[in-house]
Amino acid sequence: MNWRVRQYPPETAGALALELGYPDKMGRFLAARGFRDASEARSFLDMSLRDLPGPETMPGMPEAVALLLEARQKGATVAVSGDFDADGLTATALLKRVLEPLGLRIITRIPNRLVEGYGLSPDAVRELHGLGATYLVTVDSGVSDVEAVLLAAQLGMKVIVTDHHQLPPELPEAAAIVNPHLGGGWESAPLAGVGVAFMLAWALRNACLKTDGRQDESGGSLVAQLALVALGTVADLAPLRGPNRTLVHHGLNFLMACDWPGVAAMRRSLKLDAQSKISARDVGFKLAPRLNAAGRLGSAQPALDVLTTKSPAEAERLVRELEALNRRRYETQSRLVDEALDLLEMECPSDYCAVVLAQEGWPRGLLGLVASKVAEKTGRPTVIFSIQDDLCVGSGRTAGTFDLFEALSEVRHLCLSMGGHSQAAGLRVGLGDLELFKEAFEEAAGRQSWRLGEDDLMIDLVATLPDLGALAAKLALFEPYGQGHPVPVVAMRNLKVLNATSGRGGRVELRLSDGLNRLNVSGFNLSSRLDEIGETMDVVVSFEPENNSYGTVWRLVDFREPKRPE
């Protein structure tokens, strides 16, 4: 793994530290992360809900609100069609939680990934129309579903598409389309699907208050939904900048404080103490996988139910079900990753730019996870297909700064369908076009100047053991960390290794010293390299908030024989 230290203007680092009253090393970190002056850093820290852009400024929002007010006045049934991942599930739950108290009649529907695939299908439209829905709201989906939206219109349904995925060449003929990529200043750090749903709920609530001419009775309820926004936004790897950062910051607090039976049961199951602080890492590695597990293996309904149930007993039962599904998901995923890596070794040349693998019988619900693991292992953008009859259903994940959506857009003519964003995408390709797709995607990947080099580890700062305490106190101010704002990574040189042991999960634990100070660190998936550890090592650690009584830890990322990082 190549260690690459971020470069920064020394004068900017010094000015930042001086003006903010921060340690010198913290000034270097901020400069390395692109902060230009103290006011920019203060603005980044000031995550006030009052400073969020008004929801009415999002393109398509006025039309969407007018339609929902119309449905409310008529007493019409409004169908909310979501998606089977954590983003779509939280968005669906959020609209149900907010719109019903505002007086709308809501029914919800989540597609079965294994039967229907992603998005709004014509069959789903017919089903919802048969249930009496005359208004249809899509969340986290719909912007690519031209055929289904057209059918809904032909059946007399008024469709509101709310989505956050990149815009396709042809937009559906919906009555309203709400999508941050349509402009209005929202496209710089697009909201997740649940963020768009929150903005719709907020705008509708504001409109209802004006229409009803009464005091706001739902404000507290609306703000509490930020728990769902944080959950879905982090799970979907939306960039934690701009409005996303503010929404997640406050949402994490609500996630620990809310007394919803399902969320409380999940916290207890995961031993997340309500008096402790929850991090984006806890969401991404603990909560989100359990919500996603149901939809990956079958129906996602149990995950939606756990977010909406009012019964503590039902919540406990649903959480046990999700735990069992998640264990099965993990076991199957591990087997599929091994199979994919074996196939990669046989099929891909040494100089490949992208990975495309296909196999009959691979479960569709796990393709994205396998693609993510293969991309992480190879450092290349990856598309994994499951072949069934003459159809290849695939899921893609990015690597590094590679823009997956841009590359797939170049080969869209070979896809039966395709949608997503820069980090992830779903697609379908005819079996007869699979080899052409592989060649074309490889060429598209080769045209992007995206790779720094194979297995690059970006380091924010070179520091010493005595620096870590003061750094940790200031780095904690810049949470939440996640996509677009990764956890800080620090390198330290020439540390004595007092003890090195391995444990479960490929864990390695090191006791380090500089002669005066000591630090215990541990990291996963490193035990196979235990014999590389000598008496003195250069070490890389990451700052990662933890939900425990110690507050924060430094996690072991990498180590090597002493030499100056490049």
C-alpha positions, 0 to 999 in steps of 0.5 A, spaced: 500 500 500 502 506 497 502 512 503 501 519 500 501 525 504 496 530 503 499 537 501 497 543 503 500 551 503 504 552 509 502 559 510 495 557 510 496 552 515 499 557 520 494 562 519 488 557 520 492 554 527 493 562 529 486 564 528 482 559 530 487 558 536 488 550 534 494 546 535 499 547 529 498 540 527 490 541 527 492 547 522 495 543 517 490 538 517 485 543 516 489 546 510 490 539 507 483 538 507 482 544 503 480 549 508 482 556 506 481 561 512 478 561 519 471 563 516 470 557 512 472 552 518 467 556 522 462 555 517 463 548 516 462 547 524 456 551 524 451 546 523 444 550 524 438 548 522 436 555 521 441 555 515 438 550 511 436 552 504 428 553 504 425 546 502 421 550 497 427 552 493 428 545 490 426 544 483 419 541 483 417 542 490 412 547 489 408 543 484 409 537 489 406 540 495 400 543 491 398 536 489 399 533 496 394 539 498 389 537 493 390 530 495 389 532 502 383 536 500 379 531 496 381 525 502 384 521 496 389 515 497 396 517 496 401 511 495 408 512 497 412 507 493 419 506 496 426 502 495 428 496 498 435 499 501 436 503 508 435 510 504 428 508 501 426 505 507 427 511 511 424 515 506 418 511 506 417 511 513 418 518 514 413 520 509 408 515 512 410 518 519 409 526 517 403 525 512 398 521 516 398 526 522 397 532 516 391 529 514 393 525 508 391 517 507 397 514 506 399 507 503 406 504 502 409 499 498 416 497 497 418 492 491 421 485 492 428 486 489 429 478 488 422 478 484 421 486 481 428 489 481 429 496 483 424 502 481 417 503 480 414 497 475 408 497 471 405 491 475 406 496 482 402 501 479 397 497 477 397 494 484 397 501 487 391 503 482 387 497 484 388 499 492 384 505 490 390 510 490 389 516 485 396 520 487 403 516 487 409 519 490 416 515 489 421 516 494 429 514 492 426 512 485 422 514 479 426 518 475 428 513 470 421 509 470 418 512 464 414 506 462 411 505 469 410 513 470 406 513 463 402 507 465 400 511 472 398 517 468 394 513 463 390 510 469 388 517 472 394 517 477 397 523 479 405 522 480 410 525 484 417 523 483 422 524 488 429 522 487 436 523 488 439 519 482 442 522 476 438 524 471 437 520 465 437 522 458 429 522 458 425 524 464 418 521 466 412 525 464 410 526 472 406 531 474 412 533 479 419 531 479 423 533 485 430 532 484 436 536 487 440 534 480 435 539 477 439 545 480 437 550 484 444 550 488 442 543 491 446 539 486 453 541 489 452 536 495 446 532 493 441 529 498 440 522 499 433 520 497 430 520 505 433 527 505 429 529 499 423 526 502 424 530 508 424 536 504 418 535 501 415 533 508 417 540 511 415 544 505 408 540 505 407 542 513 409 549 512 403 549 506 398 546 511 400 551 516 398 557 512 392 553 509 389 551 516 391 558 519 393 555 526 399 554 530 404 549 528 403 542 532 407 538 528 414 541 528 417 537 534 414 531 530 418 533 523 424 535 527 424 528 530 424 525 523 432 527 522 433 520 526 431 517 519 434 522 515 441 521 518 440 513 518 438 513 510 443 518 508 449 515 512 447 508 509 447 511 502 454 514 502 451 521 500 456 526 501 457 529 508 457 536 506 452 542 505 445 540 508 447 533 508 452 534 514 447 539 518 441 534 517 446 528 519 449 532 525 442 533 528 439 526 526 444 522 530 442 526 536 435 524 535 437 517 533 439 516 540 434 520 543 428 518 540 423 513 543 420 509 537 419 502 539 423 499 533 429 504 533 429 503 541 429 495 540 435 496 535 439 500 539 438 495 545 440 489 540 446 493 538 448 495 545 448 502 543 447 506 550 442 511 549 447 516 554 453 515 549 454 518 543 452 515 536 457 516 530 456 515 523 460 509 523 455 506 528 450 507 523 454 505 517 456 498 520 451 496 525 444 499 524 444 500 516 446 493 514 440 490 519 435 494 515 438 492 508 439 485 510 431 484 509 431 487 502 437 483 500 434 476 501 427 477 500 421 482 502 424 488 505 417 489 509 420 487 516 425 493 515 419 498 514 415 495 519 421 496 524 421 503 523 414 505 523 411 500 528 408 503 535 408 496 539 414 494 543 413 487 543 412 487 535 419 491 535 422 486 539 420 480 534 422 484 528 429 486 530 430 479 532 428 477 525 432 482 522 438 480 526 437 473 523 437 475 516 443 479 517 447 473 519 445 469 513 446 475 509 453 475 512 455 468 511 452 468 504 456 474 502 462 472 504 462 466 500 460 470 494 466 474 495 470 468 495 467 466 488 468 473 485 475 473 487 477 466 484 473 468 478 477 475 477 483 471 478 481 467 472 478 472 467 481 479 468 488 480 465 493 484 469 493 491 466 485 491 467 482 498 469 475 495 471 472 489 473 466 486 470 464 479 473 458 475 471 455 468 474 449 464 474 445 464 480 448 469 484 443 472 489 441 479 486 440 482 493 447 481 494 451 484 488 452 491 490 455 488 497 460 483 493 461 489 488 463 493 493 468 488 496 471 487 490 472 494 488 475 495 495 480 489 494 482 491 487 482 498 487 478 498 481 470 500 479 466 493 479 460 491 476 457 484 478 452 481 474 447 475 476 445 471 470 438 468 469 436 466 462 438 471 457 438 477 462 444 480 466 442 484 472 448 487 475 450 492 481 456 497 480 460 500 485 466 505 484 473 505 487 477 512 489 474 518 485 472 514 479 465 517 477 461 510 476 455 514 473 459 517 468 462 511 465 456 507 465 453 513 461 458 512 456 455 505 455 448 506 456 446 504 449 448 497 451 444 497 457 436 495 457 436 499 464 441 503 468 440 508 474 444 511 480 450 516 481 457 517 482 458 512 487 453 506 485 449 504 480 444 498 478 443 496 471 441 490 466 444 488 460 442 482 455 446 476 455 448 477 448 451 484 449 455 482 456 462 481 452 460 488 448 459 491 455 465 488 458 469 491 453 466 498 452 466 499 460 473 497 460 475 503 455 470 508 458 474 506 465 481 507 461 479 514 459 477 517 466 483 520 470 481 517 476 487 513 480 492 515 484 495 509 484 494 502 486 492 501 493 493 508 495 492 510 502 491 518 503 494 521 509 492 527 512 497 528 517 504 526 520 504 527 527 507 524 534 504 520 539 504 527 544 500 530 538 494 525 539 491 528 545 490 535 543 488 533 535 483 528 538 479 534 542 479 538 536 478 533 530 471 531 534 469 538 533 469 536 525 464 530 526 460 527 523 465 523 518 463 519 512 463 520 505 466 526 502 469 528 509 472 521 511 475 520 518 482 523 519 488 519 517 495 520 521 501 517 520 507 516 526 514 514 524 519 510 528 515 508 534 517 502 538 513 496 538 512 493 545 507 488 544 503 485 538 498 480 538 492 477 534 485 476 535 478 474 532 476 477 526 483 478 523 484 483 529 491 486 530 493 489 537 499 493 538 502 497 544 506 503 541 511 507 544 516 513 543 520 512 549 516 517 553 509 516 551 505 509 549 499 508 545 494 501 544 491 501 537 488 495 534 485 494 527 481 488 523 484 484 517 491 485 519 493 478 522 496 475 516 501 480 516 503 479 524 510 477 521 512 483 518 512 487 525 519 489 527 521 492 533 520 499 530 515 501 525 512 507 522 504 506 523 498 509 520 492 510 525 485 513 523 481 517 528 474 514 529 469 516 534 466 510 538 460 509 542 463 507 549 466 510 555 472 512 552 469 517 547 474 516 541 479 511 539 485 511 534 484 505 530 490 501 526 490 502 519 497 500 516 504 499 518 511 498 515 518 498 516 520 505 518 521 510 512 519 517 510 512 517 507 512 519 500 
